[in-house]
Amino acid sequence: MLSISLATFAQQVEYQAFIYTSDDLANDISAYSSEHTDRSIFSDMLGAGLDATKGITSGYVTSFLDMGINAIANLITRNKRNKAEWEKVVAAENICETHIQTVSEINDFYSNSSFDGAMDPKGMRFDGIGCLRKEGQDTAFYISCHIDRDKIYRIINHSKFELVLDTLIISPMHSGLPNSFPKHDFTYAERKDYALEMDVKLKSSWMNEIVQLQKDQELGSFSISIPVTQEMLTDNGFFRYVRNDNEQPRFNIVGESFIVPRSYMGYRDENDVFKNSWGTGEFKMEITIKETCDITDEFRDNWKADFNLRKKLQKKGNLLQTAWQTLSHQKWDEISKSWVITILKAPASVVAKEVSGAMGLKSQTQTASMAGQAVPSQVPAK
């Protein structure tokens, strides 16, 4: 995985989003169907998912590299500061939002094509999502959610599924808060009411039997909100949660999604007989991770001391006038059988040649120069 050191300008943060697959889910659906319904399309589902793989190493991976820069939080570089502006800056620091999405569609919601219809769940291999945030080799944040096995009947009866939280590792002290420049650590002396929210959307595109294209249709969404108090943390500042088998989750995931419709792809067999078939399901995921907090009364009362400290730390020049660049890179990892998408956003002055080189890319400045094009003065970060 990409690892780049950029001196002390900003803290490097890497997110990885996993789309889990399972070879057990199709059999669970089949077993439930055999006990509760006589729908014929499930008669041959047992074992249909055996070709599907399971686990993070064979999932689809999205990586996000964030330099932790927040332009709003740099308002402190302006002249004639007052408490109202200090409040604005600190309020901006109390929100850190990260967007992770697949760059291209994923084509394997099901392990095999179907001869039974667009919503045939046979061979369903999608089994949930997860997200990991690392600091060096250490895990700073991890969340894992899988399809709720207690609600398999929803797939059978309604072509919908729900997710359940299985694992959570979280630490406010190792979060993206405060979202400040220069970056400093979260402390309960200055911040309170830490909470993490994660929103997930599943979208798909497909073609139906009458050659109508459905493009980027949202099939469902999920959200979870997790407040973390100081009392919940261990001595080293982490809250860890693992749901045991058959245990009700401590934190509920709100939402549901339809299973992915298969695209129609009729064909002629070796005897020139036309037959109907449907594909393996194309989809993409969008994940938003939002961390929020508030400031303590003591920190607000001592705002002048913090203001003066910020003035001492400010650098020459106005960072608000710095052009932003976004570098993205996607590749298929043959070893882990996964997509790896890396996105780097940072001020142009930070996107050095060694950064672009390590990503196997040229910076926008280099690319535009080679093409004889003007470099835009500002490229807003996504």
C-alpha positions in Angstrom: 0.0 0.0 0.0 1.2 3.5 -0.8 3.1 5.2 2.0 4.6 8.7 1.5 6.3 11.0 4.0 5.8 14.8 3.5 7.9 16.1 6.4 5.8 17.8 9.0 3.5 19.8 6.7 0.5 17.6 7.4 -0.4 14.3 8.9 -0.9 11.6 6.3 -4.1 9.6 6.7 -5.0 6.5 4.7 -8.5 5.0 4.5 -9.3 1.6 3.0 -12.9 0.6 2.3 -13.6 -3.1 1.9 -16.5 -4.8 0.1 -16.8 -8.2 1.6 -17.7 -11.4 -0.3 -18.8 -14.7 1.2 -19.3 -18.3 -0.1 -21.7 -19.0 2.7 -24.4 -16.4 2.0 -25.9 -18.2 -1.0 -26.2 -21.4 1.0 -27.8 -19.5 4.0 -30.4 -18.1 1.6 -31.0 -21.5 0.1 -31.4 -23.2 3.4 -33.9 -20.5 4.6 -35.8 -20.8 1.3 -36.1 -24.6 1.6 -37.6 -24.3 5.1 -40.0 -21.4 4.4 -40.9 -21.2 0.8 -41.3 -23.4 -2.3 -40.2 -20.9 -4.8 -38.5 -23.0 -7.5 -35.7 -20.6 -8.4 -33.9 -21.6 -5.2 -33.9 -25.3 -5.9 -30.4 -25.3 -7.2 -28.9 -22.6 -5.0 -27.1 -24.8 -2.5 -23.4 -24.6 -3.3 -24.0 -21.9 -5.9 -21.6 -19.6 -4.1 -18.7 -21.9 -3.7 -16.7 -20.1 -6.3 -17.0 -16.9 -4.4 -14.2 -15.9 -2.1 -14.5 -14.6 1.4 -12.6 -12.0 3.4 -10.7 -8.7 3.1 -7.9 -10.1 1.0 -10.2 -10.9 -1.9 -12.5 -7.9 -1.5 -12.5 -4.7 -3.5 -10.4 -2.1 -1.8 -10.6 1.6 -2.1 -7.8 3.7 -0.5 -8.1 7.4 0.3 -5.1 9.5 1.2 -6.0 12.7 2.9 -3.5 15.4 3.9 -5.8 16.7 6.7 -6.0 20.2 5.2 -9.0 22.4 5.8 -9.0 25.7 4.0 -11.8 27.1 6.2 -9.7 26.5 9.3 -7.0 28.7 7.9 -9.1 31.9 8.3 -6.8 32.6 11.2 -4.2 34.0 8.7 -6.4 37.0 8.0 -5.9 40.3 9.8 -8.2 41.9 12.5 -9.1 38.7 14.3 -11.8 38.6 17.0 -13.6 36.0 19.0 -16.4 35.5 16.5 -13.9 34.5 13.8 -12.1 32.3 16.3 -15.4 30.6 16.9 -15.8 30.1 13.2 -12.4 28.5 12.8 -12.9 26.2 15.8 -16.4 25.2 14.5 -14.8 24.2 11.2 -12.2 22.1 13.0 -15.0 20.3 14.8 -16.1 18.6 11.6 -14.0 16.1 9.6 -15.7 14.5 6.6 -14.2 11.9 4.3 -15.7 10.6 1.1 -14.7 7.2 -0.3 -16.1 5.7 -3.5 -15.2 3.1 -6.1 -13.8 4.7 -9.2 -15.3 2.2 -11.6 -18.2 -0.2 -11.2 -17.8 -3.6 -9.6 -19.3 -6.4 -11.7 -19.7 -9.3 -9.2 -22.6 -8.9 -6.9 -23.4 -12.5 -7.8 -20.9 -15.3 -8.5 -22.7 -16.5 -11.7 -25.0 -15.3 -14.4 -28.7 -16.5 -14.2 -31.3 -18.0 -16.5 -34.1 -17.2 -14.1 -34.4 -13.4 -14.0 -33.0 -10.0 -13.1 -33.6 -10.3 -9.4 -32.5 -14.0 -9.0 -30.4 -14.0 -5.7 -28.8 -17.3 -6.6 -25.0 -17.1 -6.0 -25.3 -13.8 -4.2 -21.7 -13.1 -2.9 -21.8 -9.5 -1.6 -21.8 -9.7 2.2 -21.1 -6.3 3.6 -18.7 -3.4 3.9 -15.9 -2.3 6.2 -13.6 0.6 6.6 -10.1 0.8 8.1 -8.0 3.9 9.0 -4.3 3.3 9.8 -1.6 5.4 11.3 1.6 3.8 10.1 1.2 0.1 11.0 -1.4 0.8 13.7 -5.1 0.6 13.4 -6.7 3.9 14.4 -10.3 3.1 13.3 -12.0 0.0 12.0 -15.7 -0.8 11.3 -17.1 -4.0 9.9 -20.7 -4.6 8.8 -22.2 -7.7 7.3 -25.6 -8.8 5.9 -27.9 -9.5 8.8 -28.3 -13.3 8.8 -31.4 -12.9 11.1 -33.2 -11.2 8.2 -32.4 -13.5 5.3 -36.2 -13.7 4.8 -36.1 -10.1 3.5 -34.0 -11.2 0.5 -36.4 -14.1 -0.1 -39.6 -12.1 0.3 -38.7 -8.5 -0.8 -35.3 -8.7 -2.7 -33.9 -6.4 0.1 -31.1 -6.8 2.6 -30.1 -5.1 5.8 -26.7 -4.7 7.5 -25.6 -5.4 11.1 -22.6 -4.0 12.9 -20.0 -6.7 13.8 -16.8 -5.0 14.8 -15.8 -1.5 15.9 -12.5 0.0 16.9 -12.5 3.7 17.5 -10.5 6.4 19.3 -11.2 10.1 19.4 -7.5 10.7 20.1 -6.7 9.0 16.8 -9.5 10.6 14.8 -9.5 13.3 12.2 -10.4 15.9 14.8 -9.7 18.6 15.3 -9.5 19.2 11.6 -6.9 21.9 12.0 -3.7 23.1 10.4 -1.2 22.5 11.8 -2.7 19.2 13.0 -2.9 18.7 16.8 -4.4 15.9 18.9 -7.9 15.6 20.2 -8.1 16.1 24.0 -11.1 16.0 26.3 -9.8 19.2 27.9 -10.6 21.1 24.8 -13.2 18.9 22.9 -16.3 17.0 23.9 -19.3 15.1 22.4 -17.2 13.1 19.9 -19.4 11.2 17.5 -18.8 9.2 14.3 -21.4 8.9 11.5 -21.1 6.6 8.5 -23.4 6.8 5.5 -23.3 4.2 2.7 -25.0 4.3 -0.6 -25.3 1.4 -3.1 -25.9 2.3 -6.8 -26.2 0.3 -9.9 -26.7 0.5 -13.7 -28.4 -2.2 -15.7 -30.2 -3.0 -19.0 -33.6 -4.6 -19.0 -35.3 -6.9 -21.5 -36.8 -4.1 -23.5 -33.4 -2.4 -23.9 -34.0 0.4 -21.4 -30.8 1.5 -19.6 -31.1 2.3 -15.9 -28.1 4.5 -15.1 -26.7 5.1 -11.6 -29.8 4.2 -9.8 -29.6 4.3 -6.0 -30.7 0.9 -4.6 -30.5 1.7 -0.9 -28.6 3.5 1.8 -27.4 2.7 5.3 -26.4 5.0 8.2 -25.0 4.5 11.7 -24.2 7.1 14.4 -21.9 6.2 17.3 -21.3 8.7 20.2 -18.1 7.9 22.1 -17.7 9.3 25.6 -14.6 9.4 27.7 -16.0 6.8 30.0 -16.3 4.3 27.2 -12.5 4.3 26.5 -9.8 2.0 27.7 -6.7 3.2 29.4 -5.0 3.6 26.0 -7.9 5.7 24.6 -9.7 3.1 22.5 -13.3 1.8 22.4 -13.5 -1.7 21.1 -16.7 -3.6 20.3 -17.2 -7.1 18.9 -20.7 -8.5 18.5 -20.9 -12.2 19.5 -23.0 -14.7 17.5 -26.7 -14.4 18.0 -26.2 -11.2 20.0 -28.3 -8.1 19.3 -26.0 -5.3 18.1 -25.2 -2.5 20.5 -25.4 0.1 17.7 -28.1 -0.2 15.0 -27.5 0.4 11.3 -30.5 2.2 9.9 -31.5 1.5 6.3 -32.0 -1.2 3.7 -31.1 -1.8 0.1 -32.5 -3.8 -2.8 -30.2 -6.5 -4.2 -28.5 -5.5 -7.4 -30.6 -6.1 -10.6 -28.8 -8.2 -13.2 -28.5 -6.9 -16.7 -30.3 -8.6 -19.5 -27.9 -10.4 -21.9 -29.8 -12.7 -24.2 -27.8 -15.0 -26.5 -27.9 -17.8 -29.0 -26.6 -21.2 -28.1 -24.7 -23.7 -30.2 -27.9 -24.8 -31.9 -28.8 -21.2 -32.8 -31.6 -21.2 -30.2 -32.1 -17.8 -28.6 -32.2 -17.8 -24.7 -32.6 -15.3 -22.0 -29.9 -14.7 -19.4 -28.9 -12.1 -16.9 -25.5 -11.0 -15.7 -23.6 -11.0 -12.4 -24.7 -7.5 -11.2 -22.8 -4.3 -11.6 -22.7 -1.9 -8.6 -20.6 0.8 -6.9 -20.4 2.0 -3.3 -20.2 5.5 -1.9 -19.1 5.9 1.8 -19.1 9.1 3.8 -17.4 9.1 7.2 -18.2 12.2 9.3 -16.6 12.9 12.7 -18.0 15.7 14.9 -17.4 17.2 18.3 -17.9 20.4 20.3 -15.5 22.5 22.4 -15.6 22.6 26.1 -16.6 25.7 28.1 -13.0 25.9 29.5 -11.5 26.0 26.0 -14.0 28.7 24.9 -13.2 30.8 28.0 -9.5 30.7 27.2 -9.9 31.5 23.5 -7.4 34.4 23.6 -4.5 32.1 24.6 -5.3 29.7 21.8 -5.6 32.6 19.3 -2.2 33.9 20.3 -0.7 30.4 19.9 -2.2 30.1 16.4 -0.6 33.4 15.4 2.8 32.2 16.4 2.4 29.0 14.4 1.1 30.6 11.2 3.4 30.5 8.3 4.2 33.3 5.8 1.7 33.7 2.9 -2.0 33.1 2.6 -2.8 29.4 2.4 -6.3 30.2 1.1 -4.7 31.4 -2.1 -2.9 28.1 -2.6 -4.0 26.1 -5.6 -5.3 22.6 -4.8 -4.5 19.5 -6.7 -6.2 16.1 -6.7 -4.3 13.0 -7.9 -6.0 9.7 -8.3 -4.8 6.3 -9.3 -6.6 3.0 -9.7 -5.1 -0.4 -10.3 -6.1 -4.1 -10.1 -4.0 -5.9 -7.5 -3.5 -9.4 -8.8 -2.2 -10.7 -5.5 -5.1 -9.7 -3.4 -7.6 -9.9 -6.3 -8.8 -6.4 -5.5 -9.2 -2.9 -6.9 -6.9 -0.4 -5.2 -7.9 3.3 -5.8 -5.6 5.9 -4.2 -6.7 9.6 -4.1 -4.3 12.3 -2.9 -5.6 15.8 -2.3 -3.3 18.5 -1.2 -2.1 22.1 -1.9 -0.1 22.2 -5.1 3.0 23.2 -3.2 2.8 19.9 -1.3 2.3 17.6 -4.3 6.0 17.1 -4.9 7.6 15.1 -7.6 8.4 12.3 -5.3 4.7 12.0 -4.3 3.5 11.8 -7.9 6.3 9.4 -8.7 5.5 7.1 -5.8 1.9 7.0 -7.1 3.1 6.3 -10.6 1.6 9.6 -11.7 2.6 13.0 -12.9 1.3 16.0 -11.0 -1.2 18.3 -12.7 1.5 20.9 -13.2 3.7 18.4 -15.0 0.9 17.0 -17.0 -0.4 20.4 -18.1 3.1 21.6 -18.9 3.8 18.5 -21.1 0.5 19.1 -22.9 1.1 22.8 -23.4 -2.0 23.7 -21.3 -2.5 26.3 -18.6 -2.6 25.0 -15.0 -5.8 26.1 -13.3 -5.3 28.5 -10.4 -7.5 26.5 -8.1 -8.7 22.9 -8.2 -11.2 22.3 -5.5 -10.7 19.2 -3.4 -13.6 16.8 -3.5 
